[in-house]
Amino acid sequence: MTLAKKIEKILKDELRPENIKTVIDLAEFLKFKETQDKWNEINELEHEYITEEERLHLEDIKLKGEFIDQDDLLKELGINKNEI
């Protein structure tokens, strides 16, 4: 049964108490998929914004485990945590 059919069936059952958990699970899954789709889109378009040299440098940093602390980065950019 497809996801759309499951949702349709649940809604036809007028959201009986036993179906509320299912609706919540479906909503969480759909939100996850939406977020994952956004990241996939960002990854696909990455080459338009990052040069090959920058990409290689990022890969090198990832391999070495040289990551900047988020708080340090925000401070360096002059962004207050509360603004995010």
N, C-alpha and C positions, 0 to 999 in steps of 0.2 A: 504494500500500500504506500503510495507516495505521501510526502509530507503534507502537501496541499489537501489530499483526501483525508488524512488523519485530522487535520485542523477542521475541515468541513464537518466531519463526523462528530467531533467533540462539540462544535458550535451547535449542531443540530440537536445534540443531547442536552442543550440548554445549561451547560456547565454544571453538571452535577458535582457534588463535593469530590468524588473520586477522580474526576477529570481535571480539577484545578491544578494538581501537581503536574499532570501531563502538559497542560497549557504553559505552565511556567517553564518546564523543561524545554518545550518547543521554542518558546520565546528566547530563552538563554542560548539555545543552539543557533537560532537565526541570527542573533546578535553576534555570536562568535563567527559565524560564516561571513557576515557583513564586514566585520573587522578584518578577517583573514583575506577577504576579497580586496579590501583597501590596501593591505600590505602587499598583496600580489601585484596590484596595479602600480604601486610605488616602486616595487622591485623591477617591474617591466620597463618603467620609464626612467630608471636610474641612469642609464647610459646617456640620456639627453642632458642631464644636469651635472654629472660627474665625469671628468676626463679619465681616460684610461690610466694615466699616471697617478691620479688621485685614488682611483679604485685599487690599483696595485699597492699604493701606500697604505690604504685602509686594510687590505688583506694582510699586509705585513704586520701591522699593529695588532690585528686580531690574532694572528698566529703567535705573536710574542706575548699576548695578554696585557698589552700596555693600554689600559683604559683609563680615562679621566673620570674622577669622581663627579657625580652629578651636581653636588653642592658647589664644588670648585668651578665647574663649567658655568653654572648659573651666576655665580659671583663674578667670574671673568666677563660674562656677557652683560652684567649689570641688571640681571633680572631677579626680582624678589620671588621667592617660592610661592608666596600667597597670590601672585599675579597669574599663576599657571592654572 
